[in-house]
Amino acid sequence: MNLVQFNIWLDTVFTIIYVCVWLFLAWHFSMSIIKGRFRKSFIEGHWPEHDSRPPGLPKFIHAQHMFMMILLGISGMYIRFPYFSGGRIAMRYIHYFAMIVVTINLVWRVWYAFYSKARDYKEFAIGKKDVASLGGILKYYGYLSNEKPHVAKYNVAQKAVYDIFLLMMVLMAFTGFALVTKQFIFGYSPRDLLVGWWLGALVGSTDLAGWYARMLHYVLNWVFIIMTTMHVYLSATIDIPCTLDFFGLKELPVNPDAYGHGPGHDDHGDSDHNTPPTFPAPVQHY
């Protein structure tokens, strides 16, 4: 299989997968109506309760990150499939600009998580209680149960997705910068410095190393599109009040005793005791 055939194969496979994702989401939404969850939330107004509001800085980073990711997706797909003429140069500059902003956001968010006064890295750590709650979470989202375990601010599925997002963002930034061929760093290009000297030696040339980086970048782009589509769907159906608060459109109502504890609770899914985990009422947001 040559490189052109491989590109076509990737286009076909991911297009089919994306269509299947939309079919699955359509089924999932119809089940929400059939099972009564749609009526309970959108008509009767019974949304999940929260014991605190999301901090301002993560919300700001998240909002601009989302808009930049949309720009990256649109411009990136145009570079792959130019659906109107004369826009390739402009789209490349838009793509580069959004890429730099997203990279800054990534570094900023990691710094916030580990080094700021409000560091929240523990909220994304998967512990024993999280693993124990996985079956209940899958049953809840699969409409096999109406009970959703709550053991921390984020459930185990959210934590896993956010952790995967972090890894993908690092790989996406690395492969993205590796596609820049302009030699502006002491006579070298980012491609030369990131993949040319080592991957080029392994595969035979810097150009071929750049092609491998491009393929990984393209695959990651599709995975981001699929995961982001599902993330937006859940944000728009499971917990609208939290979503509106995240974008500054409406303040999130807060109940300090929503989870049966006060705002000082700091359970991040770690279990240092021999007692089995217990799961309070299913009031956790998406």
N, C-alpha and C positions, 0 to 999 in steps of 0.2 A: 504494500500500500504506500503510494507516494504522499507527499505533504498535502497536495491539493485534495486528494481523496480523503485523507484523514480529517481535514477541515470540514468537508461536506458531511462526513460521518458524525462529527461532533455536533454540527448544526442540526442534523436530523434527530439524533438521540435526545438532545436537550430540548428541542421543540416538542417532541413527543412527551417527554417527562413533564414539561411545563403545562401542556394541555391536560395531562393526567392530574396535576396538582389542582388546577381549576375545577376539574370534575369532582375531585375529592372535597374541595371546599364547598362546592355547591351541595354535595350530599351532606356535609357536616352542618351547613346552615339549615337545610331542610329538616334535619334531625332535631335541630334546636327548636324549630317551630312545632314539630310533632311531639317532642318531649315536654313542651311547655316552658322551656327556659327563655325563649324569645319573649313570650307574653309576660313572664315574671319580671324580666329586666326592662324591656323597652316600653311595655304598656303599663305595668303596675309600678315600675320604678324601683324595684328591689335590686340594687346593685351591691357588689361586695363592699364590706366596710374596711376602713383603714385606720390604723392607730397613729399614723403620722403622715405628713405630706412629703413628697420628694423634695430634696434640697434644691436650691436655685441653680447652682453651678452645673451639676449633672444635667439638669433639664436644658440649660442653655447649650451645653456641649452636644446633647442628644439632638436638639432641634436643628442646629446648623449642620451637624453631621448627617442628619437625614436628608436635608436639602442638597448637600454636596454629593451624597451617594446617588440621589436621583439624577443629578447632573452627570455624574460619572457613568451611570447606566445608560442614559440617553446618548451621550456623546460617544461612549465606548461602542454601543451597538451601531451607531451611525458609521463609525470608523470601519466596523466589520461589514455592515450593510448600508452603504450610502443611498438612503431612500429619497434624496433630492440632490440635485447637482450643485456644485460650487461651494459646498460647505465643509469640505474635509479639513482645510487649514484652520478655519474658525473653530471647528469642533475639537481639533487637536489642542488648541490653546485653552479652550474651555475645560477639556479633560485634564490638562496639565495643572491648571489653576485649582480645580476641584481636588485633584490628587494631592497637591501640597497642603491644602486646608484640611483634608481628611487625615493626612499624616500628622499634622500639628495637633488635631483633635485627639488622635490616638495617643500621642505622647502625653498630652495634657490630662487625658482621662486616666491613664496609667499612673501618672504622678499623683493625681487626686486620690486614686484608690489606695496607694501605698504610702504616700508621704505627706499628704495634707492633714490638717487638724481633724477633719471629718472623714478620714480614710475609711473606706467601706469594703476593702478587699475581702473581708471575712464573709460578707453577704453573698459572695459568688463561689465560696468554697463548698464542695460537696462532701458532706459527712455521712456518718452511719445512719442517722435519722432520715436524711434525704433519700439514701438508697432504699431504706425500708419503706418509704412512702411511694416509691416509683410505681408499684403495681396499682395502688389506689389512684394515682394521678392518671395513669393510662386508662383505667376503667372509667374515670370521670370524663375525660376528653373523648373517649370512644362511646359514650352514652350507655355504658354497661352499669353505671352507678351514679347516683346523685350526690354522693359523699366525696368531697375533695379534701384530702389530708392537708393540714397546715402545720409546718414545722419551723418555718422561717419566713422572712420577708418575701423571698422568691422560692417557688417550688423547684424540685429537682430538674424538671424539664427546662425551665427558664434558665437555671444556672448552667446546665449543660450547653444550651444554645448560646448564651452569652460568652462562655469560656471558648466555645468553638469559634464564635465571631472574632474574639481577640486573636486567636491563632491565625484565622483566615485574613484578618486585617494586616497582620505582620507579613504574611506571605504575599498578599495582594500589593502592599507597598513595595516590597522587595522586587517582585517580578515587574511591577509597573515602572519603577525607576530603571530597571535593567533593560527596558525597551528604548530608553533614550540613547540615541547614537551620536548626538552632537558632542564633539570633543572640546569641552570647555573647562576641564579640570586638569590643568598642567599637561595639556595635549592628549588627555584620555577622556573617553566618554563614560557615563555611568554604566553602560553595558560592559565596557572593557573592565572596569573595576569590580563590578558585582558578579559577573558570570564568565567574562571572557577569559580571564587568566587561569581559572580552574576547570570550569565546565567545558570551556572551549578546548582545553587540552585533553579532556576525556572523550569528547565526541568528535573532535577533528578540526573544528574551526570556531571562531567567535560568532560568525553568522549563524551557524547551526545551534550554538549555545543560546543565542538570542531567540531562535525559533522555539526551542524548548521552553524558554521563559515565557514567550508569547502564548504558547499553548496552555501552560499552567495558569497564566493570567486569565485567559479566556474561559477555561473551565471554572475557575474561582468566580469569575463574573457571573456565570450562569447559576452557580450555587448560591451566590449572594442574592440574585434575583428571585430564586425560588424561596429561600429562607425569608427574605424581606417581604415577599408577597404573603406568606403565612403569618409573619409577625404583624403586618398591617391588618390582616383579616381578624386576628385574635384581638388586637388593640381596638378595632372598630366594633367588635361584637361582645366581648367578654366583660370589659370594664370601661365604658365610655367616660364616666367621671374622671378616672385617673388619666385617661388619654387627653381629655380637655385641659386638665390641670397641667399636664406636661408641656402643652403648647401655650400656656398662659391665657386660655380662653375662658375658663371658669374655675374658681377655687374648689379644691377637693374637700368635701366634708370629712371631718376627722372625729373618730370616736376612740379616745385613749384606751378604752376597755374592749376594743373590737375583738381581740384575740384572747380575752380572758386574762390580760395582764396590762400593766401600765406601759407608758412609752419608754421606760428604762430597760425593757426586756432586750436581751442581747443573745438570743438563741440563733446560732448560725448553722445548725444542723450537726454540730459536733457532739459526740456522746462520750462522756468520761465516766459514765456510771454503768453498772451492770443491769439496771432495770430496763425493760423494753420500752421503746418510744410510744408515747400516746399522742393521739391526734385530736385536737379540739374541733369545734364546729367548722364546716367548710366555708370560711369567709374570706379566704385569701384572694387577692386580685389575680387576674389572668396569669 
